[in-house]
Amino acid sequence: MSVKIYTTPSCVYCRMAKDFFAQHKIAYEELNVASDDKAREEMVRKSHQLGVPVIDVNGEIFVGFNKLAIAKALHL
């Protein structure tokens, strides 16, 4: 299972997503798009948007924290 989350430090929904992953013991890679230009470009290429969080679960892209859809993609 591959999970990436594109975040910014002030994003409330990013924190909610990371808390959700921690609660379910889901390992993830966090990329801070506020300080990492390469990560920001990758996020925009995947989502076609600048809003965060963008969550990539095995290539399936979620813009925002849609708990039910993400749980389904993670088979929870």
PDB file with SEQRES, HELIX, SHEET and CRYST1 records, atoms N, CA, C and O in Angstrom:
SEQRES   1 A   76  MET SER VAL LYS ILE TYR THR THR PRO SER CYS VAL TYR          
SEQRES   2 A   76  CYS ARG MET ALA LYS ASP PHE PHE ALA GLN HIS LYS ILE          
SEQRES   3 A   76  ALA TYR GLU GLU LEU ASN VAL ALA SER ASP ASP LYS ALA          
SEQRES   4 A   76  ARG GLU GLU MET VAL ARG LYS SER HIS GLN LEU GLY VAL          
SEQRES   5 A   76  PRO VAL ILE ASP VAL ASN GLY GLU ILE PHE VAL GLY PHE          
SEQRES   6 A   76  ASN LYS LEU ALA ILE ALA LYS ALA LEU HIS LEU                  
HELIX    1 AA1 VAL A   12  GLN A   23  1                                  12    
HELIX    2 AA2 ASP A   37  SER A   47  1                                  11    
HELIX    3 AA3 LYS A   67  ALA A   73  1                                   7    
SHEET    1 AA1 4 GLU A  29  ASN A  32  0                                        
SHEET    2 AA1 4 VAL A   3  THR A   7  1                                        
SHEET    3 AA1 4 VAL A  54  VAL A  57 -1                                        
SHEET    4 AA1 4 GLU A  60  VAL A  63 -1                                        
CRYST1    1.000    1.000    1.000  90.00  90.00  90.00 P 1           1          
ATOM      1  N   MET A   1       0.854  -1.177   0.000  1.00  0.00           N  
ATOM      2  CA  MET A   1       0.000   0.000   0.000  1.00  0.00           C  
ATOM      3  C   MET A   1       0.898   1.238   0.000  1.00  0.00           C  
ATOM      4  O   MET A   1       1.783   1.372   0.845  1.00  0.00           O  
ATOM      5  N   SER A   2       0.666   2.124  -0.938  1.00  0.00           N  
ATOM      6  CA  SER A   2       1.435   3.361  -1.047  1.00  0.00           C  
ATOM      7  C   SER A   2       0.514   4.545  -0.784  1.00  0.00           C  
ATOM      8  O   SER A   2      -0.483   4.730  -1.482  1.00  0.00           O  
ATOM      9  N   VAL A   3       0.850   5.348   0.227  1.00  0.00           N  
ATOM     10  CA  VAL A   3       0.041   6.517   0.574  1.00  0.00           C  
ATOM     11  C   VAL A   3       0.953   7.737   0.658  1.00  0.00           C  
ATOM     12  O   VAL A   3       1.944   7.739   1.389  1.00  0.00           O  
ATOM     13  N   LYS A   4       0.598   8.781  -0.106  1.00  0.00           N  
ATOM     14  CA  LYS A   4       1.299  10.061  -0.045  1.00  0.00           C  
ATOM     15  C   LYS A   4       0.273  11.126   0.281  1.00  0.00           C  
ATOM     16  O   LYS A   4      -0.858  11.078  -0.203  1.00  0.00           O  
ATOM     17  N   ILE A   5       0.665  12.085   1.099  1.00  0.00           N  
ATOM     18  CA  ILE A   5      -0.204  13.213   1.389  1.00  0.00           C  
ATOM     19  C   ILE A   5       0.587  14.499   1.159  1.00  0.00           C  
ATOM     20  O   ILE A   5       1.668  14.698   1.715  1.00  0.00           O  
ATOM     21  N   TYR A   6       0.022  15.354   0.332  1.00  0.00           N  
ATOM     22  CA  TYR A   6       0.617  16.655   0.030  1.00  0.00           C  
ATOM     23  C   TYR A   6      -0.052  17.666   0.964  1.00  0.00           C  
ATOM     24  O   TYR A   6      -1.277  17.781   0.983  1.00  0.00           O  
ATOM     25  N   THR A   7       0.750  18.390   1.731  1.00  0.00           N  
ATOM     26  CA  THR A   7       0.227  19.217   2.809  1.00  0.00           C  
ATOM     27  C   THR A   7       0.877  20.601   2.834  1.00  0.00           C  
ATOM     28  O   THR A   7       1.837  20.886   2.118  1.00  0.00           O  
ATOM     29  N   THR A   8       0.300  21.447   3.700  1.00  0.00           N  
ATOM     30  CA  THR A   8       0.946  22.689   4.123  1.00  0.00           C  
ATOM     31  C   THR A   8       0.852  22.715   5.653  1.00  0.00           C  
ATOM     32  O   THR A   8      -0.034  22.080   6.224  1.00  0.00           O  
ATOM     33  N   PRO A   9       1.745  23.434   6.316  1.00  0.00           N  
ATOM     34  CA  PRO A   9       1.758  23.427   7.784  1.00  0.00           C  
ATOM     35  C   PRO A   9       0.475  23.947   8.435  1.00  0.00           C  
ATOM     36  O   PRO A   9       0.131  23.517   9.537  1.00  0.00           O  
ATOM     37  N   SER A  10      -0.231  24.855   7.784  1.00  0.00           N  
ATOM     38  CA  SER A  10      -1.410  25.465   8.411  1.00  0.00           C  
ATOM     39  C   SER A  10      -2.729  24.792   8.038  1.00  0.00           C  
ATOM     40  O   SER A  10      -3.788  25.262   8.454  1.00  0.00           O  
ATOM     41  N   CYS A  11      -2.694  23.727   7.282  1.00  0.00           N  
ATOM     42  CA  CYS A  11      -3.904  23.085   6.763  1.00  0.00           C  
ATOM     43  C   CYS A  11      -4.577  22.201   7.821  1.00  0.00           C  
ATOM     44  O   CYS A  11      -4.016  21.194   8.254  1.00  0.00           O  
ATOM     45  N   VAL A  12      -5.770  22.591   8.221  1.00  0.00           N  
ATOM     46  CA  VAL A  12      -6.532  21.840   9.228  1.00  0.00           C  
ATOM     47  C   VAL A  12      -6.923  20.464   8.695  1.00  0.00           C  
ATOM     48  O   VAL A  12      -6.827  19.472   9.417  1.00  0.00           O  
ATOM     49  N   TYR A  13      -7.364  20.397   7.437  1.00  0.00           N  
ATOM     50  CA  TYR A  13      -7.787  19.116   6.877  1.00  0.00           C  
ATOM     51  C   TYR A  13      -6.610  18.171   6.674  1.00  0.00           C  
ATOM     52  O   TYR A  13      -6.773  16.951   6.711  1.00  0.00           O  
ATOM     53  N   CYS A  14      -5.436  18.730   6.460  1.00  0.00           N  
ATOM     54  CA  CYS A  14      -4.224  17.902   6.382  1.00  0.00           C  
ATOM     55  C   CYS A  14      -3.982  17.221   7.733  1.00  0.00           C  
ATOM     56  O   CYS A  14      -3.682  16.028   7.791  1.00  0.00           O  
ATOM     57  N   ARG A  15      -4.114  17.986   8.806  1.00  0.00           N  
ATOM     58  CA  ARG A  15      -3.937  17.422  10.147  1.00  0.00           C  
ATOM     59  C   ARG A  15      -4.978  16.347  10.430  1.00  0.00           C  
ATOM     60  O   ARG A  15      -4.667  15.313  11.020  1.00  0.00           O  
ATOM     61  N   MET A  16      -6.219  16.596  10.007  1.00  0.00           N  
ATOM     62  CA  MET A  16      -7.271  15.599  10.208  1.00  0.00           C  
ATOM     63  C   MET A  16      -6.930  14.302   9.467  1.00  0.00           C  
ATOM     64  O   MET A  16      -7.119  13.211  10.007  1.00  0.00           O  
ATOM     65  N   ALA A  17      -6.435  14.416   8.247  1.00  0.00           N  
ATOM     66  CA  ALA A  17      -6.066  13.231   7.464  1.00  0.00           C  
ATOM     67  C   ALA A  17      -4.920  12.477   8.131  1.00  0.00           C  
ATOM     68  O   ALA A  17      -4.956  11.250   8.228  1.00  0.00           O  
ATOM     69  N   LYS A  18      -3.901  13.210   8.592  1.00  0.00           N  
ATOM     70  CA  LYS A  18      -2.767  12.553   9.252  1.00  0.00           C  
ATOM     71  C   LYS A  18      -3.199  11.882  10.553  1.00  0.00           C  
ATOM     72  O   LYS A  18      -2.712  10.798  10.877  1.00  0.00           O  
ATOM     73  N   ASP A  19      -4.097  12.504  11.294  1.00  0.00           N  
ATOM     74  CA  ASP A  19      -4.636  11.883  12.510  1.00  0.00           C  
ATOM     75  C   ASP A  19      -5.393  10.601  12.169  1.00  0.00           C  
ATOM     76  O   ASP A  19      -5.281   9.599  12.875  1.00  0.00           O  
ATOM     77  N   PHE A  20      -6.163  10.640  11.084  1.00  0.00           N  
ATOM     78  CA  PHE A  20      -6.911   9.465  10.619  1.00  0.00           C  
ATOM     79  C   PHE A  20      -5.941   8.331  10.279  1.00  0.00           C  
ATOM     80  O   PHE A  20      -6.165   7.184  10.667  1.00  0.00           O  
ATOM     81  N   PHE A  21      -4.858   8.653   9.549  1.00  0.00           N  
ATOM     82  CA  PHE A  21      -3.874   7.631   9.203  1.00  0.00           C  
ATOM     83  C   PHE A  21      -3.226   7.056  10.461  1.00  0.00           C  
ATOM     84  O   PHE A  21      -3.032   5.845  10.562  1.00  0.00           O  
ATOM     85  N   ALA A  22      -2.894   7.913  11.412  1.00  0.00           N  
ATOM     86  CA  ALA A  22      -2.275   7.454  12.657  1.00  0.00           C  
ATOM     87  C   ALA A  22      -3.229   6.544  13.431  1.00  0.00           C  
ATOM     88  O   ALA A  22      -2.823   5.506  13.953  1.00  0.00           O  
ATOM     89  N   GLN A  23      -4.480   6.939  13.498  1.00  0.00           N  
ATOM     90  CA  GLN A  23      -5.487   6.154  14.226  1.00  0.00           C  
ATOM     91  C   GLN A  23      -5.601   4.741  13.649  1.00  0.00           C  
ATOM     92  O   GLN A  23      -5.820   3.777  14.382  1.00  0.00           O  
ATOM     93  N   HIS A  24      -5.450   4.633  12.324  1.00  0.00           N  
ATOM     94  CA  HIS A  24      -5.593   3.334  11.658  1.00  0.00           C  
ATOM     95  C   HIS A  24      -4.239   2.691  11.329  1.00  0.00           C  
ATOM     96  O   HIS A  24      -4.174   1.697  10.605  1.00  0.00           O  
ATOM     97  N   LYS A  25      -3.163   3.272  11.872  1.00  0.00           N  
ATOM     98  CA  LYS A  25      -1.811   2.735  11.689  1.00  0.00           C  
ATOM     99  C   LYS A  25      -1.443   2.578  10.210  1.00  0.00           C  
ATOM    100  O   LYS A  25      -0.884   1.564   9.793  1.00  0.00           O  
ATOM    101  N   ILE A  26      -1.774   3.613   9.433  1.00  0.00           N  
ATOM    102  CA  ILE A  26      -1.458   3.645   8.008  1.00  0.00           C  
ATOM    103  C   ILE A  26      -0.163   4.434   7.829  1.00  0.00           C  
ATOM    104  O   ILE A  26      -0.085   5.604   8.203  1.00  0.00           O  
ATOM    105  N   ALA A  27       0.839   3.795   7.262  1.00  0.00           N  
ATOM    106  CA  ALA A  27       2.104   4.489   6.969  1.00  0.00           C  
ATOM    107  C   ALA A  27       1.887   5.375   5.752  1.00  0.00           C  
ATOM    108  O   ALA A  27       1.206   4.987   4.803  1.00  0.00           O  
ATOM    109  N   TYR A  28       2.475   6.572   5.789  1.00  0.00           N  
ATOM    110  CA  TYR A  28       2.321   7.487   4.668  1.00  0.00           C  
ATOM    111  C   TYR A  28       3.565   8.346   4.527  1.00  0.00           C  
ATOM    112  O   TYR A  28       4.351   8.506   5.460  1.00  0.00           O  
ATOM    113  N   GLU A  29       3.714   8.893   3.331  1.00  0.00           N  
ATOM    114  CA  GLU A  29       4.788   9.847   3.060  1.00  0.00           C  
ATOM    115  C   GLU A  29       4.140  11.224   2.988  1.00  0.00           C  
ATOM    116  O   GLU A  29       3.187  11.431   2.237  1.00  0.00           O  
ATOM    117  N   GLU A  30       4.658  12.155   3.766  1.00  0.00           N  
ATOM    118  CA  GLU A  30       4.130  13.521   3.765  1.00  0.00           C  
ATOM    119  C   GLU A  30       5.058  14.424   2.966  1.00  0.00           C  
ATOM    120  O   GLU A  30       6.276  14.398   3.144  1.00  0.00           O  
ATOM    121  N   LEU A  31       4.467  15.225   2.084  1.00  0.00           N  
ATOM    122  CA  LEU A  31       5.229  16.178   1.276  1.00  0.00           C  
ATOM    123  C   LEU A  31       4.659  17.568   1.533  1.00  0.00           C  
ATOM    124  O   LEU A  31       3.479  17.816   1.286  1.00  0.00           O  
ATOM    125  N   ASN A  32       5.498  18.471   2.029  1.00  0.00           N  
ATOM    126  CA  ASN A  32       5.086  19.832   2.348  1.00  0.00           C  
ATOM    127  C   ASN A  32       5.222  20.689   1.091  1.00  0.00           C  
ATOM    128  O   ASN A  32       6.334  21.044   0.699  1.00  0.00           O  
ATOM    129  N   VAL A  33       4.107  21.018   0.465  1.00  0.00           N  
ATOM    130  CA  VAL A  33       4.135  21.764  -0.792  1.00  0.00           C  
ATOM    131  C   VAL A  33       4.399  23.253  -0.582  1.00  0.00           C  
ATOM    132  O   VAL A  33       4.629  23.977  -1.551  1.00  0.00           O  
ATOM    133  N   ALA A  34       4.368  23.719   0.659  1.00  0.00           N  
ATOM    134  CA  ALA A  34       4.694  25.114   0.950  1.00  0.00           C  
ATOM    135  C   ALA A  34       6.194  25.358   0.840  1.00  0.00           C  
ATOM    136  O   ALA A  34       6.622  26.468   0.522  1.00  0.00           O  
ATOM    137  N   SER A  35       6.992  24.331   1.100  1.00  0.00           N  
ATOM    138  CA  SER A  35       8.445  24.496   1.092  1.00  0.00           C  
ATOM    139  C   SER A  35       9.163  23.650   0.039  1.00  0.00           C  
ATOM    140  O   SER A  35      10.371  23.796  -0.147  1.00  0.00           O  
ATOM    141  N   ASP A  36       8.443  22.778  -0.644  1.00  0.00           N  
ATOM    142  CA  ASP A  36       9.054  21.862  -1.607  1.00  0.00           C  
ATOM    143  C   ASP A  36       8.447  22.079  -2.993  1.00  0.00           C  
ATOM    144  O   ASP A  36       7.359  21.582  -3.285  1.00  0.00           O  
ATOM    145  N   ASP A  37       9.152  22.822  -3.840  1.00  0.00           N  
ATOM    146  CA  ASP A  37       8.642  23.144  -5.181  1.00  0.00           C  
ATOM    147  C   ASP A  37       8.393  21.895  -6.027  1.00  0.00           C  
ATOM    148  O   ASP A  37       7.405  21.820  -6.758  1.00  0.00           O  
ATOM    149  N   LYS A  38       9.285  20.928  -5.923  1.00  0.00           N  
ATOM    150  CA  LYS A  38       9.132  19.694  -6.700  1.00  0.00           C  
ATOM    151  C   LYS A  38       7.859  18.944  -6.278  1.00  0.00           C  
ATOM    152  O   LYS A  38       7.122  18.444  -7.128  1.00  0.00           O  
ATOM    153  N   ALA A  39       7.607  18.869  -4.976  1.00  0.00           N  
ATOM    154  CA  ALA A  39       6.400  18.208  -4.471  1.00  0.00           C  
ATOM    155  C   ALA A  39       5.149  18.956  -4.934  1.00  0.00           C  
ATOM    156  O   ALA A  39       4.150  18.337  -5.301  1.00  0.00           O  
ATOM    157  N   ARG A  40       5.209  20.303  -4.914  1.00  0.00           N  
ATOM    158  CA  ARG A  40       4.057  21.106  -5.361  1.00  0.00           C  
ATOM    159  C   ARG A  40       3.758  20.834  -6.836  1.00  0.00           C  
ATOM    160  O   ARG A  40       2.597  20.677  -7.214  1.00  0.00           O  
ATOM    161  N   GLU A  41       4.796  20.779  -7.669  1.00  0.00           N  
ATOM    162  CA  GLU A  41       4.602  20.484  -9.094  1.00  0.00           C  
ATOM    163  C   GLU A  41       4.010  19.088  -9.292  1.00  0.00           C  
ATOM    164  O   GLU A  41       3.129  18.897 -10.131  1.00  0.00           O  
ATOM    165  N   GLU A  42       4.492  18.122  -8.523  1.00  0.00           N  
ATOM    166  CA  GLU A  42       3.973  16.750  -8.603  1.00  0.00           C  
ATOM    167  C   GLU A  42       2.503  16.713  -8.201  1.00  0.00           C  
ATOM    168  O   GLU A  42       1.696  16.042  -8.845  1.00  0.00           O  
ATOM    169  N   MET A  43       2.150  17.440  -7.126  1.00  0.00           N  
ATOM    170  CA  MET A  43       0.766  17.492  -6.651  1.00  0.00           C  
ATOM    171  C   MET A  43      -0.154  18.086  -7.724  1.00  0.00           C  
ATOM    172  O   MET A  43      -1.227  17.546  -7.992  1.00  0.00           O  
ATOM    173  N   VAL A  44       0.262  19.177  -8.326  1.00  0.00           N  
ATOM    174  CA  VAL A  44      -0.557  19.831  -9.353  1.00  0.00           C  
ATOM    175  C   VAL A  44      -0.703  18.923 -10.576  1.00  0.00           C  
ATOM    176  O   VAL A  44      -1.775  18.862 -11.178  1.00  0.00           O  
ATOM    177  N   ARG A  45       0.362  18.223 -10.942  1.00  0.00           N  
ATOM    178  CA  ARG A  45       0.297  17.295 -12.068  1.00  0.00           C  
ATOM    179  C   ARG A  45      -0.718  16.182 -11.790  1.00  0.00           C  
ATOM    180  O   ARG A  45      -1.452  15.772 -12.689  1.00  0.00           O  
ATOM    181  N   LYS A  46      -0.759  15.702 -10.562  1.00  0.00           N  
ATOM    182  CA  LYS A  46      -1.682  14.615 -10.206  1.00  0.00           C  
ATOM    183  C   LYS A  46      -3.123  15.088 -10.033  1.00  0.00           C  
ATOM    184  O   LYS A  46      -4.059  14.405 -10.451  1.00  0.00           O  
ATOM    185  N   SER A  47      -3.301  16.264  -9.413  1.00  0.00           N  
ATOM    186  CA  SER A  47      -4.652  16.708  -9.027  1.00  0.00           C  
ATOM    187  C   SER A  47      -5.200  17.835  -9.890  1.00  0.00           C  
ATOM    188  O   SER A  47      -6.406  18.083  -9.893  1.00  0.00           O  
ATOM    189  N   HIS A  48      -4.325  18.519 -10.622  1.00  0.00           N  
ATOM    190  CA  HIS A  48      -4.710  19.686 -11.421  1.00  0.00           C  
ATOM    191  C   HIS A  48      -5.241  20.815 -10.548  1.00  0.00           C  
ATOM    192  O   HIS A  48      -6.036  21.634 -11.007  1.00  0.00           O  
ATOM    193  N   GLN A  49      -4.806  20.862  -9.291  1.00  0.00           N  
ATOM    194  CA  GLN A  49      -5.253  21.878  -8.341  1.00  0.00           C  
ATOM    195  C   GLN A  49      -4.112  22.276  -7.406  1.00  0.00           C  
ATOM    196  O   GLN A  49      -3.101  21.583  -7.295  1.00  0.00           O  
ATOM    197  N   LEU A  50      -4.306  23.408  -6.742  1.00  0.00           N  
ATOM    198  CA  LEU A  50      -3.334  23.867  -5.744  1.00  0.00           C  
ATOM    199  C   LEU A  50      -3.822  23.656  -4.312  1.00  0.00           C  
ATOM    200  O   LEU A  50      -3.060  23.872  -3.370  1.00  0.00           O  
ATOM    201  N   GLY A  51      -5.061  23.243  -4.131  1.00  0.00           N  
ATOM    202  CA  GLY A  51      -5.600  23.038  -2.787  1.00  0.00           C  
ATOM    203  C   GLY A  51      -5.029  21.802  -2.125  1.00  0.00           C  
ATOM    204  O   GLY A  51      -4.684  20.826  -2.791  1.00  0.00           O  
ATOM    205  N   VAL A  52      -4.933  21.855  -0.810  1.00  0.00           N  
ATOM    206  CA  VAL A  52      -4.454  20.712  -0.023  1.00  0.00           C  
ATOM    207  C   VAL A  52      -5.516  20.329   1.007  1.00  0.00           C  
ATOM    208  O   VAL A  52      -6.357  21.164   1.341  1.00  0.00           O  
ATOM    209  N   PRO A  53      -5.507  19.135   1.506  1.00  0.00           N  
ATOM    210  CA  PRO A  53      -4.576  18.071   1.158  1.00  0.00           C  
ATOM    211  C   PRO A  53      -4.928  17.417  -0.173  1.00  0.00           C  
ATOM    212  O   PRO A  53      -6.084  17.409  -0.596  1.00  0.00           O  
ATOM    213  N   VAL A  54      -3.917  16.879  -0.812  1.00  0.00           N  
ATOM    214  CA  VAL A  54      -4.090  15.951  -1.916  1.00  0.00           C  
ATOM    215  C   VAL A  54      -3.509  14.643  -1.410  1.00  0.00           C  
ATOM    216  O   VAL A  54      -2.368  14.587  -0.952  1.00  0.00           O  
ATOM    217  N   ILE A  55      -4.310  13.600  -1.500  1.00  0.00           N  
ATOM    218  CA  ILE A  55      -3.916  12.298  -0.965  1.00  0.00           C  
ATOM    219  C   ILE A  55      -3.890  11.296  -2.109  1.00  0.00           C  
ATOM    220  O   ILE A  55      -4.857  11.169  -2.860  1.00  0.00           O  
ATOM    221  N   ASP A  56      -2.784  10.593  -2.230  1.00  0.00           N  
ATOM    222  CA  ASP A  56      -2.586   9.593  -3.274  1.00  0.00           C  
ATOM    223  C   ASP A  56      -2.528   8.230  -2.597  1.00  0.00           C  
ATOM    224  O   ASP A  56      -1.590   7.927  -1.860  1.00  0.00           O  
ATOM    225  N   VAL A  57      -3.548   7.412  -2.858  1.00  0.00           N  
ATOM    226  CA  VAL A  57      -3.597   6.048  -2.322  1.00  0.00           C  
ATOM    227  C   VAL A  57      -3.454   5.093  -3.505  1.00  0.00           C  
ATOM    228  O   VAL A  57      -4.398   4.888  -4.267  1.00  0.00           O  
ATOM    229  N   ASN A  58      -2.273   4.519  -3.647  1.00  0.00           N  
ATOM    230  CA  ASN A  58      -1.997   3.591  -4.755  1.00  0.00           C  
ATOM    231  C   ASN A  58      -2.386   4.176  -6.110  1.00  0.00           C  
ATOM    232  O   ASN A  58      -2.905   3.461  -6.967  1.00  0.00           O  
ATOM    233  N   GLY A  59      -2.139   5.473  -6.310  1.00  0.00           N  
ATOM    234  CA  GLY A  59      -2.439   6.111  -7.586  1.00  0.00           C  
ATOM    235  C   GLY A  59      -3.826   6.708  -7.690  1.00  0.00           C  
ATOM    236  O   GLY A  59      -4.115   7.423  -8.650  1.00  0.00           O  
ATOM    237  N   GLU A  60      -4.692   6.434  -6.727  1.00  0.00           N  
ATOM    238  CA  GLU A  60      -6.034   7.038  -6.693  1.00  0.00           C  
ATOM    239  C   GLU A  60      -5.914   8.372  -5.948  1.00  0.00           C  
ATOM    240  O   GLU A  60      -5.446   8.409  -4.810  1.00  0.00           O  
ATOM    241  N   ILE A  61      -6.335   9.461  -6.588  1.00  0.00           N  
ATOM    242  CA  ILE A  61      -6.121  10.802  -6.061  1.00  0.00           C  
ATOM    243  C   ILE A  61      -7.386  11.339  -5.395  1.00  0.00           C  
ATOM    244  O   ILE A  61      -8.484  11.267  -5.948  1.00  0.00           O  
ATOM    245  N   PHE A  62      -7.200  11.877  -4.194  1.00  0.00           N  
ATOM    246  CA  PHE A  62      -8.284  12.513  -3.440  1.00  0.00           C  
ATOM    247  C   PHE A  62      -7.874  13.945  -3.143  1.00  0.00           C  
ATOM    248  O   PHE A  62      -6.799  14.188  -2.595  1.00  0.00           O  
ATOM    249  N   VAL A  63      -8.722  14.883  -3.500  1.00  0.00           N  
ATOM    250  CA  VAL A  63      -8.475  16.288  -3.185  1.00  0.00           C  
ATOM    251  C   VAL A  63      -9.359  16.620  -1.991  1.00  0.00           C  
ATOM    252  O   VAL A  63     -10.583  16.515  -2.061  1.00  0.00           O  
ATOM    253  N   GLY A  64      -8.724  17.023  -0.897  1.00  0.00           N  
ATOM    254  CA  GLY A  64      -9.460  17.242   0.341  1.00  0.00           C  
ATOM    255  C   GLY A  64      -9.480  15.966   1.158  1.00  0.00           C  
ATOM    256  O   GLY A  64      -8.972  14.929   0.732  1.00  0.00           O  
ATOM    257  N   PHE A  65     -10.074  16.056   2.334  1.00  0.00           N  
ATOM    258  CA  PHE A  65     -10.127  14.894   3.224  1.00  0.00           C  
ATOM    259  C   PHE A  65     -11.530  14.311   3.190  1.00  0.00           C  
ATOM    260  O   PHE A  65     -12.399  14.699   3.971  1.00  0.00           O  
ATOM    261  N   ASN A  66     -11.738  13.370   2.270  1.00  0.00           N  
ATOM    262  CA  ASN A  66     -13.001  12.647   2.160  1.00  0.00           C  
ATOM    263  C   ASN A  66     -12.806  11.319   2.894  1.00  0.00           C  
ATOM    264  O   ASN A  66     -12.371  10.323   2.315  1.00  0.00           O  
ATOM    265  N   LYS A  67     -13.140  11.338   4.175  1.00  0.00           N  
ATOM    266  CA  LYS A  67     -12.860  10.207   5.068  1.00  0.00           C  
ATOM    267  C   LYS A  67     -13.418   8.882   4.549  1.00  0.00           C  
ATOM    268  O   LYS A  67     -12.717   7.870   4.563  1.00  0.00           O  
ATOM    269  N   LEU A  68     -14.662   8.878   4.095  1.00  0.00           N  
ATOM    270  CA  LEU A  68     -15.289   7.631   3.650  1.00  0.00           C  
ATOM    271  C   LEU A  68     -14.619   7.077   2.394  1.00  0.00           C  
ATOM    272  O   LEU A  68     -14.348   5.878   2.314  1.00  0.00           O  
ATOM    273  N   ALA A  69     -14.352   7.934   1.423  1.00  0.00           N  
ATOM    274  CA  ALA A  69     -13.723   7.483   0.183  1.00  0.00           C  
ATOM    275  C   ALA A  69     -12.297   6.987   0.436  1.00  0.00           C  
ATOM    276  O   ALA A  69     -11.867   5.988  -0.141  1.00  0.00           O  
ATOM    277  N   ILE A  70     -11.577   7.689   1.293  1.00  0.00           N  
ATOM    278  CA  ILE A  70     -10.198   7.283   1.610  1.00  0.00           C  
ATOM    279  C   ILE A  70     -10.196   5.967   2.377  1.00  0.00           C  
ATOM    280  O   ILE A  70      -9.368   5.097   2.109  1.00  0.00           O  
ATOM    281  N   ALA A  71     -11.105   5.815   3.321  1.00  0.00           N  
ATOM    282  CA  ALA A  71     -11.216   4.553   4.059  1.00  0.00           C  
ATOM    283  C   ALA A  71     -11.505   3.391   3.108  1.00  0.00           C  
ATOM    284  O   ALA A  71     -10.944   2.305   3.252  1.00  0.00           O  
ATOM    285  N   LYS A  72     -12.379   3.632   2.143  1.00  0.00           N  
ATOM    286  CA  LYS A  72     -12.694   2.582   1.167  1.00  0.00           C  
ATOM    287  C   LYS A  72     -11.450   2.226   0.346  1.00  0.00           C  
ATOM    288  O   LYS A  72     -11.167   1.048   0.132  1.00  0.00           O  
ATOM    289  N   ALA A  73     -10.712   3.237  -0.111  1.00  0.00           N  
ATOM    290  CA  ALA A  73      -9.501   2.983  -0.896  1.00  0.00           C  
ATOM    291  C   ALA A  73      -8.457   2.229  -0.081  1.00  0.00           C  
ATOM    292  O   ALA A  73      -7.664   1.466  -0.632  1.00  0.00           O  
ATOM    293  N   LEU A  74      -8.458   2.446   1.242  1.00  0.00           N  
ATOM    294  CA  LEU A  74      -7.506   1.773   2.137  1.00  0.00           C  
ATOM    295  C   LEU A  74      -8.030   0.430   2.640  1.00  0.00           C  
ATOM    296  O   LEU A  74      -7.353  -0.253   3.409  1.00  0.00           O  
ATOM    297  N   HIS A  75      -9.235   0.049   2.209  1.00  0.00           N  
ATOM    298  CA  HIS A  75      -9.865  -1.201   2.611  1.00  0.00           C  
ATOM    299  C   HIS A  75     -10.076  -1.278   4.122  1.00  0.00           C  
ATOM    300  O   HIS A  75      -9.835  -2.313   4.743  1.00  0.00           O  
ATOM    301  N   LEU A  76     -10.527  -0.171   4.700  1.00  0.00           N  
ATOM    302  CA  LEU A  76     -10.784  -0.130   6.158  1.00  0.00           C  
ATOM    303  C   LEU A  76     -12.260  -0.400   6.432  1.00  0.00           C  
ATOM    304  O   LEU A  76     -12.681  -0.410   7.589  1.00  0.00           O  
TER     305      LEU A  76                                                      
END                                                                             
